[in-house]
Amino acid sequence: MTAAALAVSIKGVLEIDGRFCLLRNDRGEWELPGGRPEPDEEPQAACLREIAEELGLKVELAHILDSWRYRVLPDRHVLIVTYACRPLAGVRPRVSDEHVEYGLFAPAEIEALVMPAGYKASIRRYLDSPPRS
């Protein structure tokens, strides 16, 4: 694998009223909100921007939860970095045209969802060390 083949994606683990906010992509998989940083964009800024674009939400980042490599295709990998997030008051999520739908899932529902194991692990890490108010 060459360095050029490793993309980066910054994701947020966002809990709203005891449920986790996930997005369903056009492949039928659930994923955490977030995406690739723009050139010269800091990871934290990318996470805030992507969540605002994908869900219409403003959030506050707490701490890094996890990082892991996701094999998208045999020759394509993405480095995923996840942050614990807190929603700022008042606004409910809405889905952008980048995804099919959003859902709010109780922790007990997460394991049964079709989504990469690394996202599930990041949610478990969040449950072990949630953001402090």
Number of C-alpha atoms within 10 A of each C-alpha: 9 8 7 8 11 16 15 17 21 24 31 32 27 26 23 15 10 11 16 18 22 24 23 20 15 11 8 13 14 23 23 24 26 26 21 18 19 11 7 7 11 11 20 19 13 21 28 22 19 21 22 18 18 20 23 16 19 20 19 17 19 16 16 18 22 18 17 14 15 19 13 10 8 7 10 14 19 17 15 20 22 28 26 25 26 20 17 10 9 7 11 10 18 14 16 15 8 13 18 15 17 21 15 18 16 14 15 8 11 19 13 8 13 13 18 15 12 17 25 20 15 24 27 17 17 22 13 10 12 18 17 7 5
